[in-house]
Protein backbone atom coordinates (compact mmCIF):
# COMPACT_ATOMS: atom_id res chain seq x y z
CA UNK A 1 0.00 0.00 0.00
CA UNK A 2 2.68 2.48 1.03
CA UNK A 3 4.53 2.20 -2.29
CA UNK A 4 1.67 4.12 -3.93
CA UNK A 5 2.51 7.20 -1.90
CA UNK A 6 6.31 7.43 -1.77
CA UNK A 7 9.06 7.52 -4.40
CA UNK A 8 11.28 4.95 -2.69
CA UNK A 9 10.57 2.56 0.16
CA UNK A 10 13.93 1.13 1.26
CA UNK A 11 16.84 3.38 2.22
CA UNK A 12 20.48 2.49 2.85
CA UNK A 13 21.42 5.38 5.13
CA UNK A 14 20.44 8.84 6.27
CA UNK A 15 21.82 10.55 3.17
CA UNK A 16 19.78 8.25 0.91
CA UNK A 17 16.71 8.96 3.07
CA UNK A 18 17.24 12.73 3.01
CA UNK A 19 17.84 12.83 -0.74
CA UNK A 20 15.24 10.44 -2.08
CA UNK A 21 12.30 10.31 0.31
CA UNK A 22 9.25 12.06 -1.07
CA UNK A 23 5.52 11.71 -0.39
CA UNK A 24 3.27 11.70 -3.44
CA UNK A 25 -0.01 13.32 -2.44
CA UNK A 26 -2.95 12.45 -4.70
CA UNK A 27 -5.91 14.75 -5.22
CA UNK A 28 -8.80 14.36 -2.76
CA UNK A 29 -6.97 11.88 -0.53
CA UNK A 30 -9.20 10.42 2.17
CA UNK A 31 -7.62 7.91 4.54
CA UNK A 32 -10.88 6.07 5.22
CA UNK A 33 -11.51 5.32 1.55
CA UNK A 34 -7.98 5.20 0.17
CA UNK A 35 -6.33 3.14 2.92
CA UNK A 36 -8.81 1.36 5.20
CA UNK A 37 -11.35 0.54 2.46
CA UNK A 38 -8.61 -0.24 -0.03
CA UNK A 39 -7.19 -2.91 2.28
CA UNK A 40 -10.73 -4.29 2.61
CA UNK A 41 -10.87 -4.54 -1.17
CA UNK A 42 -7.50 -6.17 -1.83
CA UNK A 43 -7.08 -8.22 1.39
CA UNK A 44 -10.48 -8.36 3.14
CA UNK A 45 -9.38 -10.96 5.68
CA UNK A 46 -6.21 -9.14 6.66
CA UNK A 47 -6.18 -8.43 10.41
CA UNK A 48 -6.44 -4.70 11.09
CA UNK A 49 -7.13 -4.41 14.81
CA UNK A 50 -6.44 -6.70 17.76
CA UNK A 51 -8.37 -5.38 20.75
CA UNK A 52 -7.87 -6.73 24.27
CA UNK A 53 -9.14 -5.32 27.55
CA UNK A 54 -8.25 -5.74 31.20
CA UNK A 55 -11.29 -7.99 31.75
CA UNK A 56 -9.89 -10.70 29.51
CA UNK A 57 -12.00 -9.91 26.44
CA UNK A 58 -10.34 -10.18 23.03
CA UNK A 59 -11.74 -9.26 19.60
CA UNK A 60 -9.94 -9.19 16.26
CA UNK A 61 -11.22 -7.08 13.38
CA UNK A 62 -10.33 -7.61 9.74
CA UNK A 63 -10.24 -4.76 7.26
CA UNK A 64 -13.49 -6.08 5.78
CA UNK A 65 -15.11 -5.70 9.21
CA UNK A 66 -13.54 -2.27 9.73
CA UNK A 67 -15.07 -1.12 6.43
CA UNK A 68 -18.50 -2.50 7.35
CA UNK A 69 -18.46 -0.95 10.82
CA UNK A 70 -17.20 2.44 9.62
CA UNK A 71 -19.73 2.48 6.76
CA UNK A 72 -22.49 1.84 9.30
CA UNK A 73 -21.15 4.61 11.56
CA UNK A 74 -20.98 7.01 8.61
CA UNK A 75 -24.56 6.22 7.61
CA UNK A 76 -25.71 6.70 11.20
CA UNK A 77 -23.99 10.10 11.39
CA UNK A 78 -25.68 11.07 8.12
CA UNK A 79 -29.08 10.10 9.54
CA UNK A 80 -28.45 12.64 12.32
CA UNK A 81 -27.65 15.34 9.79
CA UNK A 82 -23.90 15.21 10.49
CA UNK A 83 -21.92 15.88 7.35
CA UNK A 84 -19.07 17.79 5.80
CA UNK A 85 -17.50 20.34 8.13
CA UNK A 86 -19.58 19.45 11.21
CA UNK A 87 -17.52 19.13 14.39
CA UNK A 88 -17.90 15.93 16.42
CA UNK A 89 -16.09 15.24 19.69
CA UNK A 90 -15.00 11.66 20.43
CA UNK A 91 -14.49 10.69 24.09
CA UNK A 92 -13.93 6.97 23.65
CA UNK A 93 -10.90 6.00 25.74
CA UNK A 94 -9.46 2.88 24.04
CA UNK A 95 -12.79 1.33 23.05
CA UNK A 96 -12.81 -0.26 19.60
CA UNK A 97 -15.78 1.92 18.62
CA UNK A 98 -13.28 4.78 18.31
CA UNK A 99 -11.97 3.32 15.05
CA UNK A 100 -15.49 2.87 13.62
CA UNK A 101 -16.49 6.41 14.61
CA UNK A 102 -13.43 8.32 13.42
CA UNK A 103 -13.38 6.53 10.06
CA UNK A 104 -17.12 7.15 9.75
CA UNK A 105 -16.52 10.85 10.29
CA UNK A 106 -13.74 10.88 7.69
CA UNK A 107 -16.14 9.23 5.23
CA UNK A 108 -18.76 11.94 5.72
CA UNK A 109 -16.25 14.80 5.66
CA UNK A 110 -17.01 15.81 9.24
CA UNK A 111 -14.30 17.11 11.59
CA UNK A 112 -13.22 14.63 14.29
CA UNK A 113 -12.23 16.10 17.67
CA UNK A 114 -10.64 13.39 19.85
CA UNK A 115 -10.79 14.24 23.56
CA UNK A 116 -9.92 12.72 26.90
CA UNK A 117 -12.46 11.29 29.36
CA UNK A 118 -10.84 13.44 32.06
CA UNK A 119 -12.58 16.60 30.84
CA UNK A 120 -14.65 18.43 33.43
CA UNK A 121 -17.85 20.41 32.88
CA UNK A 122 -15.79 23.58 32.42
CA UNK A 123 -13.51 21.89 29.84
CA UNK A 124 -16.47 20.54 27.86
CA UNK A 125 -18.25 23.90 27.77
CA UNK A 126 -15.07 25.62 26.57
CA UNK A 127 -14.49 23.06 23.80
CA UNK A 128 -18.08 22.92 22.60
CA UNK A 129 -18.37 26.68 22.32
CA UNK A 130 -14.87 27.34 20.97
CA UNK A 131 -15.28 24.80 18.14
CA UNK A 132 -19.11 24.93 17.72
CA UNK A 133 -19.30 21.19 18.36
CA UNK A 134 -22.58 19.67 17.16
CA UNK A 135 -22.27 16.14 18.54
CA UNK A 136 -20.33 14.14 21.10
CA UNK A 137 -19.78 10.37 20.99
CA UNK A 138 -18.60 9.00 24.31
CA UNK A 139 -18.17 5.99 26.53
CA UNK A 140 -21.38 5.31 28.41
CA UNK A 141 -19.93 5.66 31.88
CA UNK A 142 -21.54 7.65 34.65
CA UNK A 143 -18.52 9.88 35.31
CA UNK A 144 -18.30 10.99 31.68
CA UNK A 145 -22.06 11.24 31.12
CA UNK A 146 -22.52 13.39 34.22
CA UNK A 147 -19.92 15.91 33.05
CA UNK A 148 -21.48 16.16 29.58
CA UNK A 149 -25.02 16.43 30.97
CA UNK A 150 -24.00 19.18 33.37
CA UNK A 151 -22.30 21.08 30.52
CA UNK A 152 -25.12 20.54 28.00
CA UNK A 153 -27.30 23.58 28.94
CA UNK A 154 -24.31 25.88 28.33
CA UNK A 155 -23.44 24.36 24.93
CA UNK A 156 -25.99 25.80 22.44
CA UNK A 157 -24.43 24.15 19.36
CA UNK A 158 -24.40 20.65 20.89
CA UNK A 159 -27.38 18.86 19.33
CA UNK A 160 -26.51 15.18 19.77
CA UNK A 161 -25.25 13.26 22.77
CA UNK A 162 -24.34 9.74 21.65
CA UNK A 163 -23.25 6.88 23.92
CA UNK A 164 -21.57 3.61 22.96
CA UNK A 165 -22.95 2.09 26.18
CA UNK A 166 -23.37 0.47 28.55
CA UNK A 167 -25.33 3.49 29.87
CA UNK A 168 -27.77 5.14 27.41
CA UNK A 169 -29.47 7.87 29.47
CA UNK A 170 -32.67 9.68 28.57
CA UNK A 171 -32.03 12.25 25.87
CA UNK A 172 -29.07 10.29 24.52
CA UNK A 173 -28.72 8.25 21.33
CA UNK A 174 -27.38 4.69 21.16
CA UNK A 175 -24.35 4.46 18.84
CA UNK A 176 -24.50 0.68 18.57
CA UNK A 177 -28.20 0.52 17.76
CA UNK A 178 -28.01 3.54 15.47
CA UNK A 179 -25.19 1.95 13.49
CA UNK A 180 -26.93 -1.43 13.31
CA UNK A 181 -30.19 0.13 12.10
CA UNK A 182 -28.57 2.52 9.64
CA UNK A 183 -29.35 2.33 5.95
CA UNK A 184 -26.64 1.08 3.57
CA UNK A 185 -24.00 3.77 3.38
CA UNK A 186 -23.87 5.91 0.23
CA UNK A 187 -20.61 7.79 -0.23
CA UNK A 188 -21.16 11.53 -0.55
CA UNK A 189 -20.37 13.02 -3.94
CA UNK A 190 -17.46 15.08 -2.60
CA UNK A 191 -16.74 14.01 0.98
CA UNK A 192 -13.46 15.90 1.30
CA UNK A 193 -10.78 17.95 -0.40
CA UNK A 194 -7.14 17.82 0.64
CA UNK A 195 -7.33 21.22 2.33
CA UNK A 196 -10.53 20.52 4.29
CA UNK A 197 -10.23 20.19 8.07
CA UNK A 198 -10.12 16.51 9.07
CA UNK A 199 -8.94 16.66 12.69
CA UNK A 200 -9.05 19.22 15.46
CA UNK A 201 -7.03 18.71 18.63
CA UNK A 202 -7.23 20.81 21.77
CA UNK A 203 -3.61 20.88 22.91
CA UNK A 204 -2.80 20.34 26.56
CA UNK A 205 -0.84 23.55 26.84
CA UNK A 206 0.98 24.27 30.10
CA UNK A 207 -0.18 27.90 29.99
CA UNK A 208 -3.58 29.42 29.18
CA UNK A 209 -6.53 27.78 27.45
CA UNK A 210 -5.85 24.89 25.08
CA UNK A 211 -5.14 25.83 21.48
CA UNK A 212 -7.19 24.30 18.65
CA UNK A 213 -4.77 22.58 16.27
CA UNK A 214 -6.27 21.71 12.89
CA UNK A 215 -5.02 19.18 10.34
CA UNK A 216 -6.21 18.59 6.80
CA UNK A 217 -6.96 15.36 4.94
CA UNK A 218 -3.35 14.85 3.82
CA UNK A 219 -2.17 14.63 7.46
CA UNK A 220 -2.25 10.79 7.60
CA UNK A 221 0.30 10.59 4.77
CA UNK A 222 2.76 12.52 6.93
CA UNK A 223 2.75 9.55 9.28
CA UNK A 224 4.41 7.32 6.69
CA UNK A 225 7.70 8.42 8.27
CA UNK A 226 6.30 7.97 11.78
CA UNK A 227 5.27 4.37 11.22
CA UNK A 228 7.49 3.24 8.37
CA UNK A 229 10.85 4.62 9.43
CA UNK A 230 10.77 5.73 13.07
CA UNK A 231 8.65 2.78 14.22
CA UNK A 232 10.16 0.64 11.43
CA UNK A 233 6.88 -1.20 10.83
CA UNK A 234 6.54 -3.88 8.20
CA UNK A 235 3.39 -5.48 6.85
CA UNK A 236 1.77 -7.78 9.45
CA UNK A 237 3.74 -6.40 12.38
CA UNK A 238 1.69 -6.09 15.58
CA UNK A 239 2.17 -2.59 16.96
CA UNK A 240 1.21 -1.28 20.40
CA UNK A 241 1.34 2.42 21.20
CA UNK A 242 0.43 3.30 24.78
CA UNK A 243 -1.95 6.25 24.41
CA UNK A 244 -5.54 7.20 25.07
CA UNK A 245 -7.42 7.99 21.86
CA UNK A 246 -8.08 11.51 23.16
CA UNK A 247 -4.51 12.60 22.44
CA UNK A 248 -2.62 13.18 19.19
CA UNK A 249 -0.28 10.31 20.14
CA UNK A 250 -3.10 7.96 19.11
CA UNK A 251 -3.00 9.43 15.59
CA UNK A 252 0.77 8.83 15.63
CA UNK A 253 0.61 5.24 16.82
CA UNK A 254 -2.88 3.75 16.66
CA UNK A 255 -4.28 4.49 13.22
CA UNK A 256 -2.84 6.29 10.22
CA UNK A 257 0.75 5.32 9.55
CA UNK A 258 0.33 1.81 10.91
CA UNK A 259 -2.44 0.92 8.44
CA UNK A 260 -0.65 2.62 5.55
CA UNK A 261 2.28 0.28 6.27
CA UNK A 262 -0.06 -2.72 6.50
CA UNK A 263 0.63 -3.42 10.18
CA UNK A 264 -1.99 -4.59 12.66
CA UNK A 265 -2.83 -2.22 15.51
CA UNK A 266 -2.80 -3.80 18.97
CA UNK A 267 -5.00 -2.08 21.56
CA UNK A 268 -4.80 -2.84 25.27
CA UNK A 269 -7.91 -1.24 26.74
CA UNK A 270 -7.16 -0.80 30.43
CA UNK A 271 -8.48 1.48 33.13
CA UNK A 272 -5.41 1.45 35.37
CA UNK A 273 -1.88 0.97 34.12
CA UNK A 274 0.28 -1.67 35.77
CA UNK A 275 3.64 -2.68 34.35
CA UNK A 276 3.05 -6.37 35.03
CA UNK A 277 -0.21 -6.41 33.05
CA UNK A 278 1.37 -4.51 30.16
CA UNK A 279 4.26 -6.96 29.98
CA UNK A 280 1.89 -9.91 30.19
CA UNK A 281 -0.25 -8.82 27.22
CA UNK A 282 2.85 -8.00 25.18
CA UNK A 283 4.05 -11.53 25.88
CA UNK A 284 0.72 -13.32 25.36
CA UNK A 285 -0.17 -11.58 22.09
CA UNK A 286 3.39 -11.48 20.74
CA UNK A 287 3.62 -7.74 20.18
CA UNK A 288 6.44 -6.97 17.72
CA UNK A 289 6.65 -3.17 18.05
CA UNK A 290 6.06 -1.03 21.13
CA UNK A 291 5.90 2.73 21.62
CA UNK A 292 5.38 4.52 24.92
CA UNK A 293 6.49 7.61 26.84
CA UNK A 294 9.56 7.30 29.10
CA UNK A 295 7.32 7.16 32.19
CA UNK A 296 5.92 3.80 31.03
CA UNK A 297 9.39 2.41 30.39
CA UNK A 298 10.46 3.54 33.86
CA UNK A 299 7.71 1.39 35.36
CA UNK A 300 8.56 -1.55 33.10
CA UNK A 301 12.21 -1.69 34.17
CA UNK A 302 11.14 -1.77 37.82
CA UNK A 303 9.46 -5.10 37.07
CA UNK A 304 11.37 -8.36 36.69
CA UNK A 305 11.23 -8.39 32.89
CA UNK A 306 13.05 -11.73 32.80
CA UNK A 307 9.80 -13.40 33.92
CA UNK A 308 8.18 -12.51 30.58
CA UNK A 309 8.86 -13.92 27.14
CA UNK A 310 9.32 -10.83 24.97
CA UNK A 311 11.15 -12.64 22.18
CA UNK A 312 8.58 -11.37 19.65
CA UNK A 313 9.53 -7.76 20.42
CA UNK A 314 11.71 -6.46 17.60
CA UNK A 315 11.53 -2.70 17.91
CA UNK A 316 10.77 -0.09 20.58
CA UNK A 317 10.17 3.63 20.30
CA UNK A 318 9.85 6.38 22.87
CA UNK A 319 8.32 9.87 22.69
CA UNK A 320 6.15 12.31 24.58
CA UNK A 321 8.87 13.62 26.86
CA UNK A 322 12.67 13.48 26.83
CA UNK A 323 14.25 10.08 27.53
CA UNK A 324 16.52 9.62 30.52
CA UNK A 325 19.62 7.66 29.41
CA UNK A 326 19.42 5.49 32.54
CA UNK A 327 16.02 4.19 31.41
CA UNK A 328 17.43 3.44 27.95
CA UNK A 329 20.32 1.41 29.37
CA UNK A 330 18.23 -0.56 31.87
CA UNK A 331 15.60 -1.50 29.29
CA UNK A 332 18.29 -2.52 26.81
CA UNK A 333 19.94 -4.76 29.42
CA UNK A 334 16.60 -6.42 30.19
CA UNK A 335 15.36 -6.94 26.61
CA UNK A 336 18.22 -6.48 24.18
CA UNK A 337 16.08 -3.90 22.34
CA UNK A 338 17.28 -0.31 21.97
CA UNK A 339 14.69 2.42 22.30
CA UNK A 340 14.47 4.75 19.31
CA UNK A 341 13.52 8.23 20.47
CA UNK A 342 11.45 10.61 18.36
CA UNK A 343 10.28 14.21 18.65
CA UNK A 344 7.21 16.05 17.44
CA UNK A 345 4.20 18.05 18.53
CA UNK A 346 0.44 17.93 18.13
CA UNK A 347 1.04 20.43 15.34
CA UNK A 348 3.04 17.97 13.23
CA UNK A 349 4.15 14.40 12.60
CA UNK A 350 7.51 13.04 13.78
CA UNK A 351 10.12 15.62 12.80
CA UNK A 352 13.28 14.38 14.53
CA UNK A 353 13.90 10.69 15.15
CA UNK A 354 16.26 7.75 15.29
CA UNK A 355 15.92 5.55 12.21
CA UNK A 356 16.71 1.86 11.64
CA UNK A 357 20.10 2.48 9.99
CA UNK A 358 21.25 4.67 12.91
CA UNK A 359 22.88 3.79 16.20
CA UNK A 360 20.81 5.63 18.83
CA UNK A 361 22.55 7.77 21.40
CA UNK A 362 20.68 7.39 24.71
CA UNK A 363 18.85 10.63 25.42
CA UNK A 364 19.16 12.07 21.91
CA UNK A 365 16.05 12.81 19.84
CA UNK A 366 17.96 11.71 16.72
CA UNK A 367 18.22 13.38 13.31
CA UNK A 368 15.74 15.60 11.40
CA UNK A 369 13.14 13.95 9.19
CA UNK A 370 13.66 14.49 5.44
CA UNK A 371 10.09 15.80 5.28
CA UNK A 372 11.02 18.85 7.39
CA UNK A 373 13.48 21.66 6.59
CA UNK A 374 14.72 22.12 10.14
CA UNK A 375 17.09 24.60 11.73
CA UNK A 376 18.15 25.72 15.21
CA UNK A 377 17.76 29.46 15.65
CA UNK A 378 19.74 31.32 18.32
CA UNK A 379 18.31 34.23 20.30
CA UNK A 380 20.07 36.67 17.94
CA UNK A 381 18.62 35.03 14.82
CA UNK A 382 21.59 32.91 13.66
CA UNK A 383 21.66 29.24 12.77
CA UNK A 384 23.18 27.58 15.83
CA UNK A 385 26.62 26.00 15.61
CA UNK A 386 27.31 22.49 16.89
CA UNK A 387 27.03 22.50 20.68
CA UNK A 388 25.10 25.79 20.71
CA UNK A 389 21.51 25.95 21.91
CA UNK A 390 18.76 27.23 19.65
CA UNK A 391 15.02 27.06 19.06
CA UNK A 392 13.82 24.27 16.78
CA UNK A 393 12.22 25.86 13.72
CA UNK A 394 10.91 24.52 10.41
CA UNK A 395 11.15 26.48 7.16
CA UNK A 396 8.34 26.08 4.64
CA UNK A 397 9.41 28.48 1.87
CA UNK A 398 10.41 25.63 -0.48
CA UNK A 399 7.72 23.14 0.45
CA UNK A 400 5.27 22.75 3.32
CA UNK A 401 5.71 19.36 4.98
CA UNK A 402 2.86 16.89 4.64
CA UNK A 403 1.52 16.61 8.18
CA UNK A 404 2.29 20.12 9.42
CA UNK A 405 -0.80 21.76 10.89
CA UNK A 406 -3.01 24.24 9.05
CA UNK A 407 -2.93 26.64 11.98
CA UNK A 408 -4.97 27.29 15.12
CA UNK A 409 -8.69 27.16 14.41
CA UNK A 410 -10.37 30.58 14.21
CA UNK A 411 -7.28 32.26 15.68
CA UNK A 412 -5.10 33.80 12.94
CA UNK A 413 -3.29 36.00 15.44
CA UNK A 414 -2.18 33.06 17.57
CA UNK A 415 -1.17 31.23 14.39
CA UNK A 416 0.95 34.20 13.28
CA UNK A 417 2.76 34.22 16.63
CA UNK A 418 4.29 30.82 15.90
CA UNK A 419 4.06 30.53 12.10
CA UNK A 420 4.97 33.50 9.93
CA UNK A 421 7.26 34.35 7.01
CA UNK A 422 7.31 30.65 6.07
CA UNK A 423 8.84 29.65 9.42
CA UNK A 424 7.17 27.59 12.15
CA UNK A 425 8.63 28.27 15.59
CA UNK A 426 8.19 25.28 17.90
CA UNK A 427 9.15 26.99 21.16
CA UNK A 428 11.43 24.02 21.97
CA UNK A 429 15.14 24.47 22.63
CA UNK A 430 17.76 21.92 21.59
CA UNK A 431 21.40 21.58 20.58
CA UNK A 432 23.18 19.52 17.94
CA UNK A 433 26.32 17.45 18.50
CA UNK A 434 29.19 16.99 16.03
CA UNK A 435 27.54 13.85 14.60
CA UNK A 436 24.34 15.69 13.73
CA UNK A 437 22.26 14.25 16.60
CA UNK A 438 19.87 16.62 18.37
CA UNK A 439 19.40 16.87 22.14
CA UNK A 440 16.36 18.38 23.84
CA UNK A 441 16.92 21.17 26.37
CA UNK A 442 13.39 22.38 27.25
CA UNK A 443 10.58 24.71 26.32
CA UNK A 444 11.74 28.25 25.61
CA UNK A 445 9.84 29.58 28.62
CA UNK A 446 11.33 26.90 30.87
CA UNK A 447 15.03 27.43 30.09
CA UNK A 448 16.82 28.93 33.10
CA UNK A 449 19.34 31.76 32.62
CA UNK A 450 21.75 31.73 35.57
CA UNK A 451 25.05 33.66 35.77
CA UNK A 452 25.30 33.75 31.97
CA UNK A 453 24.53 30.04 31.54
CA UNK A 454 21.42 28.64 29.82
CA UNK A 455 20.26 25.58 31.76
CA UNK A 456 17.58 23.26 30.39
CA UNK A 457 15.22 21.67 32.93
CA UNK A 458 15.53 18.23 31.35
CA UNK A 459 19.30 17.91 31.80
CA UNK A 460 19.01 18.63 35.53
CA UNK A 461 15.92 16.43 35.89
CA UNK A 462 17.81 13.59 34.20
CA UNK A 463 20.63 13.93 36.72
CA UNK A 464 18.17 14.02 39.63
CA UNK A 465 16.38 10.89 38.41
CA UNK A 466 19.56 8.86 38.83
CA UNK A 467 19.35 9.35 42.61
CA UNK A 468 17.33 6.58 44.29
CA UNK A 469 15.40 9.04 46.46
CA UNK A 470 13.79 10.78 43.49
CA UNK A 471 10.56 9.38 42.04
CA UNK A 472 9.56 12.45 40.02
CA UNK A 473 10.83 16.00 39.79
CA UNK A 474 10.49 19.37 38.08
CA UNK A 475 13.19 21.98 37.55
CA UNK A 476 12.30 25.67 37.45
CA UNK A 477 14.12 28.99 37.73
CA UNK A 478 13.77 31.26 40.76
CA UNK A 479 14.64 34.99 40.51
CA UNK A 480 17.97 35.87 42.13
CA UNK A 481 19.51 39.33 42.48
CA UNK A 482 23.07 38.16 41.87
CA UNK A 483 22.69 35.33 39.33
CA UNK A 484 19.48 36.41 37.56
CA UNK A 485 17.95 33.02 38.27
CA UNK A 486 18.91 30.00 40.32
CA UNK A 487 17.86 26.40 39.79
CA UNK A 488 15.08 25.01 41.97
CA UNK A 489 14.14 21.33 42.16
CA UNK A 490 10.65 20.32 43.23
CA UNK A 491 10.86 16.63 44.12
CA UNK A 492 8.56 13.74 44.96
CA UNK A 493 10.50 11.34 47.17
CA UNK A 494 10.47 7.57 47.11
CA UNK A 495 8.51 6.16 50.06
CA UNK A 496 11.60 4.89 51.90
CA UNK A 497 13.22 8.35 51.78
CA UNK A 498 10.29 10.45 52.99
CA UNK A 499 11.32 10.14 56.64
CA UNK A 500 14.78 11.45 55.69
CA UNK A 501 13.49 14.66 54.08
CA UNK A 502 15.59 17.50 55.46
CA UNK A 503 18.87 19.42 55.07
CA UNK A 504 20.96 16.25 55.01
CA UNK A 505 19.09 14.74 52.06
CA UNK A 506 19.05 18.11 50.29
CA UNK A 507 22.85 18.26 50.52
CA UNK A 508 23.19 14.65 49.37
CA UNK A 509 21.03 15.24 46.29
CA UNK A 510 22.88 18.47 45.44
CA UNK A 511 26.26 16.73 45.60
CA UNK A 512 24.90 13.88 43.48
CA UNK A 513 23.81 16.29 40.73
CA UNK A 514 27.21 18.01 40.76
CA UNK A 515 28.85 14.65 40.05
CA UNK A 516 26.39 13.53 37.35
CA UNK A 517 26.26 16.77 35.34
CA UNK A 518 28.10 20.10 35.20
CA UNK A 519 28.38 21.49 38.75
CA UNK A 520 26.88 24.88 37.85
CA UNK A 521 23.57 23.16 37.04
CA UNK A 522 22.93 21.81 40.53
CA UNK A 523 19.68 22.93 42.26
CA UNK A 524 20.46 25.55 44.88
CA UNK A 525 16.89 25.24 46.18
CA UNK A 526 15.17 21.89 46.78
CA UNK A 527 11.56 21.44 47.86
CA UNK A 528 9.98 18.08 48.68
CA UNK A 529 6.30 17.73 47.74
CA UNK A 530 3.65 15.01 47.57
CA UNK A 531 2.59 15.82 44.00
CA UNK A 532 3.44 18.03 41.04
CA UNK A 533 0.91 20.26 39.23
CA UNK A 534 0.05 18.73 35.85
CA UNK A 535 -2.20 19.25 32.86
CA UNK A 536 -4.92 16.69 32.13
CA UNK A 537 -2.52 15.01 29.71
CA UNK A 538 0.07 14.55 32.45
CA UNK A 539 2.53 17.31 31.49
CA UNK A 540 4.17 19.09 34.41
CA UNK A 541 2.96 22.68 34.75
CA UNK A 542 6.30 24.37 35.52
CA UNK A 543 4.60 27.74 35.03
CA UNK A 544 2.43 27.02 38.09
CA UNK A 545 5.47 26.07 40.15
CA UNK A 546 7.20 29.30 39.09
CA UNK A 547 4.11 31.35 39.99
CA UNK A 548 3.99 29.74 43.44
CA UNK A 549 7.65 30.49 44.23
Secondary structure as UniProt FT lines:
FT   HELIX           2..4
FT   HELIX           14..20
FT   TURN            27..28
FT   HELIX           32..36
FT   HELIX           37..42
FT   TURN            44..45
FT   STRAND          47..53
FT   TURN            54..55
FT   STRAND          58..62
FT   HELIX           63..79
FT   TURN            80..81
FT   TURN            84..85
FT   STRAND          87..91
FT   TURN            93..94
FT   HELIX           97..108
FT   STRAND          111..114
FT   TURN            117..118
FT   HELIX           121..131
FT   STRAND          135..140
FT   HELIX           142..152
FT   TURN            153..154
FT   TURN            156..157
FT   STRAND          160..166
FT   TURN            170..171
FT   STRAND          173..174
FT   HELIX           175..181
FT   TURN            189..190
FT   TURN            194..195
FT   STRAND          197..202
FT   STRAND          212..216
FT   TURN            217..218
FT   HELIX           219..225
FT   HELIX           226..230
FT   TURN            235..236
FT   STRAND          238..241
FT   TURN            245..246
FT   HELIX           248..253
FT   TURN            254..255
FT   HELIX           256..260
FT   TURN            261..262
FT   STRAND          264..269
FT   HELIX           275..284
FT   TURN            285..286
FT   STRAND          289..292
FT   HELIX           294..302
FT   HELIX           305..307
FT   TURN            311..312
FT   STRAND          315..318
FT   HELIX           325..335
FT   STRAND          339..343
FT   TURN            346..347
FT   STRAND          352..353
FT   TURN            356..357
FT   TURN            362..363
FT   STRAND          366..368
FT   TURN            370..371
FT   STRAND          373..377
FT   TURN            379..380
FT   TURN            386..387
FT   STRAND          390..395
FT   TURN            402..403
FT   STRAND          407..408
FT   TURN            409..410
FT   HELIX           412..418
FT   STRAND          419..420
FT   TURN            421..422
FT   STRAND          423..432
FT   TURN            434..435
FT   STRAND          438..443
FT   HELIX           444..446
FT   STRAND          448..450
FT   TURN            451..452
FT   STRAND          453..455
FT   HELIX           457..464
FT   TURN            465..466
FT   TURN            468..469
FT   STRAND          470..480
FT   TURN            481..483
FT   STRAND          484..493
FT   HELIX           495..500
FT   TURN            501..502
FT   HELIX           503..516
FT   HELIX           519..521
FT   STRAND          525..529
FT   TURN            536..537
FT   HELIX           542..548
//
